[in-house]
Amino acid sequence: MKTVAHIFHDDEDSLLIGSRLPRRIAEVSAEQNIEVEVFVFGAAQRRLGTAATELDRRFNAQIDELIAAGIPVGACVNTARGDGTESALTARGLTLAVARDVFLRYTMERATVIGF
């Protein structure tokens, strides 16, 4: 079984809770045999790698903490290419894929997707 945090919106609550909750879930997920994954898309994806505000810095720090903890974090490759961030996001440890394919995979896996 899998739980996915889908971070789409770029308001403070969506960015900070959406990037903090997966770490909290991961603290107990192994004993329940649950995988945890994060997918950043839409407006939130454009905040990846940005440090213009304190919110940006906190969001990106929490994303880096997820990656360091071994929680898979993905984003849309087409958006990354359009924004010119593909290399930077890949180097940072994010997995880039076509969003359409990722969401279909979640359906096939019968994952629970929580949107932020």
C-alpha positions, 0 to 999 in steps of 0.5 A, a space after each residue: 500500500 502507498 500514501 502519496 502527498 500531492 503538493 499542487 498549490 503554493 499557499 503557505 499551508 499547502 507548501 509547509 503542511 504538504 512537505 511536512 506531513 509525509 515525514 510524519 507519516 513515514 515515522 510509522 509507515 514501515 510498521 504498517 507496511 505503507 510506502 510514502 511518496 511525494 509528488 510536486 506539481 503545478 504552482 508548487 513545482 515552480 517554488 522548487 529551488 526558489 529562495 525569494 521568500 522565507 516560505 520558499 526557503 522553508 518549503 525547499 528545506 523540508 523537500 530536501 529533508 524528505 529526500 535525505 530521509 529516503 522518501 521519494 519526491 517527484 515532479 513533472 518533467 515537462 514543467 521542469 523542462 519548460 521552466 529550465 529546472 530539469 537538471 537542477 531538480 534531478 541533481 537535487 534528487 527529485 525524480 522527474 516523470 510525465 505527471 499523466 503517467 505518475 497519476 496513472 501509476 498511482 491509480 494502478 497501485 491503488 495509492 491513497 493520494 492526499 492533495 495539498 
